[in-house]
Amino acid sequence: MAEKQTQLKVSAIKDGTVLDHIPARSLFQVVDILDLAHSENPITIGVNLESKSQGRKGIIKIADRFFADEELNRIALAAPEATVNIIRDYEVVQKKKIDIPATVVGIAKCSNPMCVTNRQDVTTRFATIKDGKKVKLLCHYCEKTTEDFIPLRH
């Protein structure tokens, strides 16, 4: 009698980047931050996958695409515990942790409705504040602290 398959199989990528350990609730924010909706590269997205350490997690595999550290560090706002695996010829050749950037420009929205960035065409700018595992944003213009990352739409 054939054994029933109980695991989802996701194909490996030959070359590219795998973003792993993304909190499931933050997966699509990471997609927005990296502007993956406009990518022409093959992308595999898994959401609400079982994780021993997180309960549920997300994963993104982007074939034939490698990111600069500055690009990857922006996802720290939504997924500070994410890991990055660089794949070459089907092998993980490098593993990286995400670093939280000191400043964030043009990817987050200020939560203060009276902020100039929400009323005029002004690029947002924040200083980051690490509070345990959470990242808060201090607006450069109105000095309001935003506790929940609100991505700007591309």
N, C-alpha and C positions, 0 to 999 in steps of 0.2 A: 504494500500500500504506500502510495506516495505521501511524503510529509508535506503538510500545508505550509506555504510560505507566510511568515508573520512579520517580515520586515520589508519596508519600502526601499526599493533600490533606486538610487539616484546615480546617473552615470558620472564617471570621473571626467575631469577636463585635462587636456594634454598640457596646456599652458594657460596661466591666468592667475586670478586672485580668488580666494575663498574667504569670505567674512563669516565667522562662526561665533557662537555664544552671544548672539544678539537677543535681547529680551523680546519675546514674541510680540508684545504690545508696541515695540519700537521699530519693528522691521520696516514698515512702510515709510517711517520718518527717515531711516537710513537710505532707502531707495530715493526719496526726495532730495536729501542732502547731497548725494552723489549724482543726482540727475540721471539716474539709470533708465528712466522711462523714455529718454531720447537716445539711448545707446543703440548702436547697430550690432553690438557684440552679442553672441548667444549668452543668455542669462538663465540660471535656474534659481528659483526662490522657493524655500521651504519655510512654512510658518506653523507654529504650534507643534513642533517636533519634540519628542521626549528628551529631557535632559536631566541627568542625575543631579547636577549642581543647581540648576535653575527651575526645575519643574517643566517648564515649556520654553523653547527657544526658537529662534529663526536662524536661517543660514542663507547666504547668497553666494552663488558661484558665477563668476564673470570670466568667460573664456577670452583669451588673447588680449587681456587688459591688465595693466599694472598701474597702480596709483602712486603719486608722490606722497610722501609722509604727511605733508600739509593737507592734502585732500582727505586722507584717511583719518587724521586727527580731528577733523570736523565732526565725524560721526560720534565722537566722545560725548557730545551733548545728548544724544539719544541712547547711546550704547557704550558707556564708559568701560564695561568689562569685556567688550568684544575682542576677539582675536583675529589676526590676519595671517593667512597662510599663502605664501607665494608658491605656485606650482610650475614646474618646468619638466617636460617629458613625463608627465603623470606622477611625479614625485614632489613631495613637500621639500623645498630647498631652503625655505626661511619661514620662521614663525615670528610674529611681532605682536606686541601689546599696543593698544591705542594710548597715545599721550593726549592729555587735555591741553588744548592751546591756551595761551595766556589771553588772547583776544579773539573775538569772533566777529567777522565782518560780512554782512549781506546774506546770511543764511537763516537768521532767527528773527522773530517778530517781537517787539516790546509788548508786554501785557498791559501797559498803561495806555488807555484809549486817548489820553490827552497829549501823549508824547509827539514831538514834532515828526518823528518817523512814521506815525500813523496818520498824519494830517497833510504832509507834504512829501514830495519826491526826494527823500533823504535816505541814504544808505544806512542801514542799522549798524551799530558798533557796540559791542559789549566786552567787558572784562569778565573772565570766568572765575568763579569761586567754587572750590571743591569743598563739599560738606558731607563727609563720610563717603558713601558711594554715589551720592547725588551731586549733580553739577548745577549751580545757579548762575544766572547771568545778571551783571550789573550794567544797566544802560548808560552809555557814555553821555547821552543828552539829558535825560530826565532823572537819572540816578535811581530809578526804581529797580529793585531786585526782582527778577522773574525766576520763579522756582520750577515751572514746567516749560520745557522747550516747546516753542510754537514755531514750526518751520515756515519760512516764506515759500510761497508757491512759485515755481519757475514759469 
